Amino acid sequence: MNIQLVESLVQIIQSLSLEEQKLLKSQLEQIEEKKDNWEEVLEEIEASKQKDLSVRQGKKIELSITEIIHQMREERDQQLLETWQS
């Protein structure tokens, strides 16, 4: 954990006006809502995957959502690096 960074952020937040602090809080809440929604979507995908598995009479689906997400992130990171280096 980067304690110095956290302390700096706290100082910056405290230096914001009340209106700016409210805006920051609102944006953080939106981020948290999106995170919560993502977790719900992932749960729905996993439930659907299990349902498909039962429909296929136990034949396993060779699909890992986590691996797909990891691979997509790596591809996106590479794209961003190429764009940044250009």
URGIRA-V959283 format. One record per backbone hydrogen bond with DSSP energy under -0.5 kcal/mol. NH is the residue of the N-H (numbers start at 1). CO is the residue of the C=O. Records with the same first field share a line. If there is no record, write none. Layout:
NH=CO, CO
This chain:
3=1
6=2
7=3
8=4
9=5
10=6
11=7
12=8
13=9
14=10
15=11
16=12, 13
21=17
22=18
23=19
24=20
25=21
26=22
27=23
28=24
29=25
30=26
31=27
32=28
33=29
34=30
35=31
36=32
37=33
38=34
39=35
40=36
41=37
42=38
43=39
44=40
45=41
46=42
47=43
48=44
49=45
50=46
51=47
52=48
53=49
54=50
55=51
56=52
57=54
58=53
59=56
60=58
62=60
63=61
65=63
68=64
69=65
70=66
71=67
72=68
73=69
74=70
75=71
76=72
77=73
78=74
79=75
80=76
81=77
82=78
83=79
84=80
85=81
86=82
